[in-house]
Amino acid sequence: MLSTTKSVLSVAALATSLLAFLPTVFAQSGVSTHTGTLPDGATYLIEVPANWNGTVFLYSHGYVAPGSANPAKDAGDPVTRSYMLANGFALAGSSYATTGWAVHEALPDQIAVLDLFSQLVGTPKRTVAWGHSLGGMVTAGLIQRYPGRFDAALPMCGVLSGGVATWNTALDFAFAFKTLLAPDIGLHVVKISDPVGNVLLAEGALTFAQATPQGRARLALIYALVDGPGWFVPTSPEPAPTDFGAQEFNQFLWAQTTDLPFVFGGRAELELRAGGNPSFNTGVDYGAQLANSIDHDEVVALYQRAGLDLDADLQTLQNAPRVSADPQALHYLETNIIFDGQISVPVLTVHTKGDGLVLVQNESAYKSVVNAAGNSGLLRQTFVHRAGHCAITPGETAAAVQTLLNRLDTGDWGPLDASSLNTAASAKGSSLNVFPTPLGPLPVQPAYFDFTPAPYPRPFDAFSSECQSDLVCRSLAVLP
């Protein structure tokens, strides 16, 4: 899943909060700035420090809800931007020509910015792609589609399961939500004509469900089918493994603030782009998905407390009419974009554990396809023990940048254990190791930890059987 206007834990919120308390970060001297408009209407931003070291970082921003402001961005937050420019790195990025699921426009627009950089500044010695959320997907898409243009990549909190898997997961959530909590109120899971009204219907059903033990148990089951985390507030400790009440309440908060607007509203913009519904759940065994879920024990415990029959609800899900994808819409989403694992440059990813918008299991999906393509030596993945979507501090980001550049300089990944990464982040100083709160920046310790996420619930990539059986999908993938 990806960010919406109601998400309070996004990288946009991080940037805004840090900017509010650090108003001097944009007042850097000796930085040459280039702005303008690309032929398709996208704007761009290029910043080059006087001590440019020859490396440019091309930033891909996250999802922007239709109707929202969409300026060009060249870094995820102002503190990280200031750090990068002070250390001699040039920054660049575009707005993309459209908002919403703008992968189709983002990929060529970002390449156009690189072309402009060469014209306006000069040919860089090294080019690194980086980005957050949907921008993490764009980052991975850039190195897959334009491999000769980049030397390395840093996708952060990225939608690395690809477009089809992401929206299938959203469908699983919406399908279970409607079937178990709102079967008779006119809620639409696909073919959404009134996204605002649809979200309001879902929010009403959510409020009603959260008020009863039965509704809370069913909401836990809905989240279990998509492996949603039971952790919400970035500055809070993770709930204990058996604190099922706290886990469910955090899932309710994810639904209320973030996930319902995405699954019941954001889909409408994608369907308009794709010319129909690109998602499907035909043949899905939801009982098997629950059995493999990280939330399995939570669901069993809450169903027992509520006096509900879990098997009966699973049978209700199995018996409900399924959703098929419109072929042309599915092909659009395959193009924008699924992954084939064909990476030719070092890739380092960063993801928080408690991300209820872009699940940390996206990392497992990406690792699986890269491994299947025989490129595991080029990929390393790191994890931050914190809740929130893109809740990565500037210090943790700087440590990841340093690690990736060391890989380019030496040809060796070097130490990637949590202790080494946290030491590197701490060394960046207290001004970078902060997290924004309503009361101001909160000093925090770097929170890298050694972690292996569970498999993605329902992956879809170039090696998936569904793709391999579809000639159009196969034509989009370049397999070894």
N, C-alpha and C positions, 0 to 999 in steps of 0.2 A: 504494500500500500504506500501511498505517498501523500505529500502535505496538502492541506486544505486551509481555507481562510480561518477556520475555527481551531486549528492546531495551535496549542500554546507551548509546544515543546519543540518547535521546528528550528532549523538553522536560521530562518528569518527572524524568529523571536530572539534567538541568541545574538544575532547581529544588532538588532534594534536596541536591545537592552544594554549591550556593551557600548554602543554608540552614545546612548543617553548619558552614561556615566563617564565616558572618556571622550569629551568633545574635541580634544586636540589632535586626535589621530589623523584627521584629514589635512592637518596643517604641516605636512612634511615638506621641507625645502629640497630643492634640487631634483624634483621629480617632473619629468616631461609627460604631459597628458595629451592623448589624442582621442577625440570623440567624433562621431559622425553616424551616418545612416547607410546601411547596406542596400543594394538594389531592391530587395524584397521587403524593405521597410523595417527590418531589425536595426537596432542601434548597437553601437559597439563602444567599448572603453579599453584603452591601452595606456598603461602607466610604466614609465621607464626611469629608474633612478639614475642619478649622475654616475654612480659607481657600478653600473650594470656589469654583471659577471658573465654575460653571454647566454644565460638560461632564461627561458620564458615559461611561465606556468599559464596554461590556458584553462580558465575556470568555466565550468558548466553549472549553471544554477538549477535549483529545484523547480518543482511544479508551481506554477502561478495560476490561481483560480481565474477563470474568465471574468473580465470586468475589473480586475485588480490592476494596480500600477505595475508596470513591467520594465523597469530600467535595466540597462546593461550593467552587469556585475563582473568584477574580475577577482573577487575573493569572497569567502564565506562570511567573514565578519571583519569589522574595522581593525581589531587588534591584530589578527593574523595578517591582514593586509599590511599594516604598518611594520610588523616584524619582517615580512618578506621583502618589502621595499628597502628597509634599512639594511638588510643583508645582501643587497645587490641583485635581487631577482626582479625581472620584468614581469608584469601581470597583464593579462588580456582576457576579454570575454565579450559575449554578445547578449542581447536581451532575448534572442530568438524572435522570429517574425510574428509568432502567435503565442497565446497563452494556452493553458490546458495541457493535454498530452501532446506536447509539441516536438516529439522526437523527430518527426519527418522534417521539420524546419531546422531544428537545433543542429543536426549533424552537418549539413552544408553551410549553415550560418557560422558555425565555429571554425570550419575550414577557411571560410572567407575572411574571418578575422586574422587567421594565421597568414594568409596571403597579404593582407593589408599590413600586418606587422613587418613582413619582409620589405615591403615597399616604403613604409614610413620610417622604420627604425634600422632595419638591416637583417640579414639572415642570422638567426640564433644558432649558437653552437649546440644547444640542447633544447628540446621542447618536451615539456611534461604536461600531460592532461590530468586535471583533477576536478572534482565536483562533489556535490552533496545530493542525496536523495534521488530524484529523477535525474539530476545532473550527474550522479554516480553511474546511472544507466547510460547516459549520453557519453560519459567518459569511456566506459567499456565499449560502447558502440563505436566511438571514434577510432580506437586502436584496432578494432576488428575490421572496420570498413576502410580505414585509411592508414594501414600499418606503416607505410613509409614516412609518415609525417611526424611520428612521435618516438621519443627515446625511453619513456617510462610513463606509468599512470598510477594515480592515487584516487580510486573511487572510495568515497566515504558515505556510510549509511546508504549504500546504493541499492537500487532496484535491480539486483543482479540475477534474479531468477528469470528476467525477461518479461516482455509485455504480456504474452499469453498466460504464463503461469500466474503473474500478479493479478490479472483480472479474473482468472478462474478461481483464485483464492478469494477474491472479493465476492464472486458469485456464490461460492460455498457458504460464506458468511451470510449473505443476503438471503439465500435460499433457506438456510436453517432458521434464520431469524423470522422470516415470514411464516414458515411452516409451523414453528413451535410457539411463536409469540404473537403473531398478527395474521392469522390465516384469512380473516374475513373483513378486513378494513380497506381493501382496495390498494394495498401496497404493491408497487411494481419492483421486481428485481432486475428486469431488462426492459427494453423498449420504453424508457422513461420519458414521458412527454412533459411532465411538470416536475422538474427536479426539486424546486423549493417546497412545493406541497408534499412531494413524496418524502422528503426528509422530515418534515413536520409530522407526518403520520408515523414514521419510524420512531421519532423522539417521544411521541405520546405513548407508543407501545412500550418503549424502553422504560419510561418512568413508571408505568403501571406494573411492569414485570419486576422492577427492582424493589417494589414495595412488599413482595411476598416471598417466602422461602421457595415456593415452586418456580416463580419467575426467575429468581437468582440462580437456581440450579440449572434451569434451561439456558440462561445467558452464559453460564460457565461451559455448558456443552457446546454452545455456538462458538465460543472462543477456542475450545479444545479442538474443534474440527479444523481450525486454521493455525493452531499452535501459538495463539496469542499469549503474551506474557501477563503475569499477575503483578506487575510493578509499573507504577505510573510517574511518581514525582521524582525528578532527578536528584534532588538533595536529600531524599529519604533513604533509609536502609532497605535492602530487599526483604520482603516478607519471608518469614521462616517457611521451610518446605511444607509444613503441615498447617500453616495459618491460612486455611482455605477461605475463610471469610474475608480476610484482607485481600487475598488474591482476587476474589470475585469482585470486591468493591473497586479495586484498581481496574479491572476489566470493564466495569460499568463506566468508570471515568474515561477510559479510552473510547468507549462507544459514544458517550455523551459529547465529548469535545472534538473528536477527530474522525472516528471510523464511520459513523452513520452518515455524515456529510459526503464522505468519499464513496461508500458503496451504494447509497441510495440517491445521491445527487450528482457526484462527479462523473458517473458512468454516462450520463446523458451527453456530455461534451464529446466523449470518446465515440459514442454511437453515431453522433452527427458526423464526425470525421471519417469514421470507418464505413459509413453507409449501412449500418445495421448492428446487430449484436455479435461481438467477436468471442463470446465466452460460452462454455458448455460444461455440463456435469453429467452427461450421459455415461452410464456404466460405473459411476463412482460408488464405492462401498463405504458409507459413512461409519459403519461399525468398525471397519478396519482402520479408518483414519483415527477414530477415538482410541482404539487399542494401541496405536503407535504414538499418541499425542503426549507432549510434555505435561499436559494438564489432566491426564487420565485420572489420577488419584483425587484431584480436586473435584472432578465431576462425580465420581462414585460417592465421595463423602457428602457432597451437597445434595445429591439425589436421595441418599439415605436419610439425611436430616429432614428433607422436605416430604418424605413418605411417597416419593414418586417411583414409578416403574421405568427405569432407564431403558430396558429392552423394548418397552412399548414405544417410547419416544424415538428410539433408533428405527423401529419398524415403521413408524409414521414417516420418518424421513425417507426410508427406502421406498415406501409406497407412493410418495408424492410425485406428481408428473415432473419429469426432468426437462432441462433446457438444452436445446441444440444451438450451435453457433450458425450464423449466416456465413456461408463459405467466403464470400468476398470480404466481409468484415474481418473474419479470422485471418485471411491472407494479409490484410492491411496491418493487423497487429503483429503478425509474424515478421513483416518487413520493418516494423517500428517498435520493438526489435526483439528478436531472440538471439541467443548466443550459440556459437559453434566451437568455442574453446581455442580458436586459432589466434593465440596471442604470440607476438614475436618480440616483445619488450618486457622488462620487469614490471610487475603489477603488485602493488601493496594495497590491501584494503583495510579499512577501519570500520568497526560497527559496535554500537552499544548493545549490551545484552537485553535490556528491557525496552526494546523498540516495538511499540504496538502499532506502528504505522507502516514501516518497512521492516518486516520481521528479520531478525538476525539469521534465520534459516536461509535467507537469500544468499548468504555466504556459502552455505553447503551446496546450493544449487550451482553456483558459479564454479566452485572447486570441482564438483563432479564433472562438469562438461569440459573444463580445462584439463583435468586428469584424463578423461576419455580421449581427448585430442593429443595426448602425449606431451603436454606442455607444463607439467606440474613444477618443474624446476624454476619457471619464471614467475610463479605465483606464491605470495605469502599473505597470510591473513592475520589480523590482530583484532583484539576485542577489549572494550572498555566496560568495566563493571559499574554501570550506571543505567538508570531508567531514562526514557525519553528518546525522541526521534532526533538524530543528529546532535545529541547532547555531548559533544566532544569539545573539550576546552582548547583554546589557542595553544597552550603548552603541549597538549597531547598531539595536536595537529603538527606543531613544529617538530616534535620528536619523530613523527612518521615521515615528514619531509626529509629530515636528516638521515633517517634509515634508508629511504629510497635513493637519495643522492649518494650515500656511501656505497650502495649496490652498483650504481652507475660508475663510480670512481674506481672501485676495486674489483668489480666482477664477482663479489661475494656478498651474500646477504648479511653476514655478521650475526651478532646475537639479537634474537627477536623474542626472548623470554620477557615476561612481564616486568621483572626486576630491572632489566637493562633499559627497557623502554621508559619505565617510570623514572629511573635515574636521569635519562636524557631529557625528559620533560621537566623535571625539577630544576635541572641546570639552566633552563630557559628563563628562570626568575619568577618572582611572585606576580608580576604584572600580567604574565601569560597564564598562570595557573589559577584562574578564576572562573566562576560560573555565575551568570546573571540571575538575580532574584528581584521581586518587586521592591525590596528595600535596598538594592544596590548589589554590586559584584560581591560574591561570597568566595573567599579564598578556599580552595579545595586542593587536596592531594591528587596527583595523577593516579588514575584508576585502571590502567592496563592490567589485565589478568589473563592467565593461561586457561583457555576455554576451547571446547569443540562443540559447536551447535548441532542440534538434531538435524536429520535430513529435512529438506523442504517437503511440505505435505503432499503437493501435487505438482511435480516439476514438468516443464515443457521446454525443450531445447532442440537443437538440430539433431540430436541423437535419439530423441523421444520416438516411440513407436508411432504416435499419431503424426509426427512430422515425416517420418520415413515412409509412411503409407500414403502421403499426399505429394503428388508430383510438384505442385506449386511450392509447397513448403520446402521440399528437397532442393528445388532450384535456387532457393534463397540462401542455402547453406553450402559452404565450401568445406567438405569433409576430407580428411586425409585418405 
